Amino acid sequence: MTTTRSSWWGLLALCLPMLIVSMDVSVLFFAVPDIAADLRPSPAQQLWIFDVYGLVLAGLLLTMGAVADRVGHRRLLVIGAMLFSGASLLAAFSTSAEMLIGARAILAVGGATLMPSTLALIRHLFVDDAARATAIGAWSAVMAGGVAVGPIVSGLLLEHFWWGSVFLINVPVMVALLIAAPVLLPGGTGDRTRRIDVVSAALALGAILPTVGAVKALGTDGLTPTALAVLTAGLALGVVFVQRQLVLSHPLMELRLFSDRRFAASIAVNLMAMLGVVGNAVLVTQYLQSVLGYSPLTAALWSLAPTVVVAVVAPTSTTVAARFGRPAVMAGGLVVAASGFLTTWGGGTSSLWVMLAASTLIAGGLVASATVVADHVVGVAPADRAGAVAGMLETSSELGGAIGIAVLGTVLTAVYRATVDTSVPGVTGPAADGLGGAVATADRIGGDAGRAVLDAARTAYVDGLHVAATCAAVVLATVAVITWRTGCPSFESTSPNNPRREVARD
């Protein structure tokens, strides 16, 4: 199968649903007040409305990737599009918090079918190395852009419509996919002889969901007995899952692929890249809103600046890798991102441009690394296991993002609590624990006393941000050195002009 014009049209059909799926991670950003007023969720329910999508999505990616390899990638994509459309309608017209939580969970099931299926179909659409690299670059740019665009689309819709409109925009895109898929995407890519081990699927969900949830909780609530217990349980189930895969003839997760140093290193670099991307996004979002005082919509608009660079860097990175080799781009991207984290030291409590420059370096460097990783992983994956491998890659992304939130958030919080000036009247209790509590306290006190509380909190937050950024820079620089020193012989370019071209093997 050669790359044709229809292949590129097929790529467009695959990118549109991925834009919607990635947007759904952040699309509720502005809808919270309206949802709270209409459905009156409890604090716990409000948290679940946000978190259930990411948790269920992470827990099902491995399973759905394997299912796609069995039933066919296009078939599962179509099923996922129908499920996503139905769940979007259910969410849009929810009449209770419980109904909305359930709809968000179903949306995540649909998203879990779409994500590995799209990446696997790119593997089948583009057998030529250079064309596939370009296609994955475009796919990566769409994925990164969707998360950034979600809050803005949400804000614009809520200016004119009710909160359910943020879900209704999903439907026409998925309907278009249902029409285009049979025409533009290849069928017959499944292998009915492959078995799906139900026990492994349950173990994967039981391991990933609590692990990701606990890691996120550690970043927001600190080291609590509950979070540690949940994390321990998740890791224990993960050990059982791995042991089971080693004895199955049709494992849900192909652990033998990790015997290839190229593959194992690629997954590790992807995890670290997502750690930096997501961790930085959380820190900068709070900086723009609570330190600089921007409204959520204004903050979201400013956060689009790095996305413009990402749109160029993602497809370009694979071209550069074809010339200079993957290790150079992977390590170089990590170094650029590390320099971006260090750039934050040039900013204080009123440094918009410094923070935007830092975020641009971080996003550009890490998306370049992640794009090259995706190209490599999909390229070496056996065609009949492309879905499972894609699910594995996406799972590492979700886990990396959760770790980024936990690690960087924990460091920032610890520094904040250690450095905030508690001699300022009002900097006690919630105000001494975090910036959010300080903002609420300052609003309640008002006047000069409120401004003093806010100034003290903002200074402590920036101190914590600097330390967290330094930790991230050290980790990324270390991974860059390891990638460069150990990866050069193993990550050669797949360019046809490279005399040491690696051969994708089953």
Protein Blocks (a to p, Z undefined) as FASTA:
>chain_A
ZZdfklmmmmmmmmmmmmmmmmmmmmmmmmmmmmmmmnopafklmmmmmmmmmmmmmmmm
mmmmmmmmmnopklmmmmmmmmmmmmmmmmmmccbfklmmmmmmmmmmmmmmmmmmmmmm
mmmmmmbfklmmmmmmmmmmmmmmmmmmmmmmmmmmmmmmcfklmmmmmmmmmmmmmmmm
mmmpcghkacfkbccdfklmmmmmmmmmmmmmmmmmmmmnopafklmmmmmmmmmmmmmm
mmmmmmpfbdfbdfklmmpmklmmmmmmmmmmmmmmmmmmmmmmmmmmmmnopafklmmm
mmmmmmmmmmmmmmmmmmmmmmnojklmmmmmmmmmmmmmmmmmmpcfklfklmmmmmmm
mmmmmmmmmmmmmmmmmmmpcfklmmmmmmmmmmmmmmmmmmmmmmmmmmmmmmmmmmoc
fkbghiacjllmpmklmmmmmmmngpjllmmmmmmmmmmmmmmmmmmmmmmmmmmmmmmm
mmmmmmmmmmccfbfklmkbccddZZ
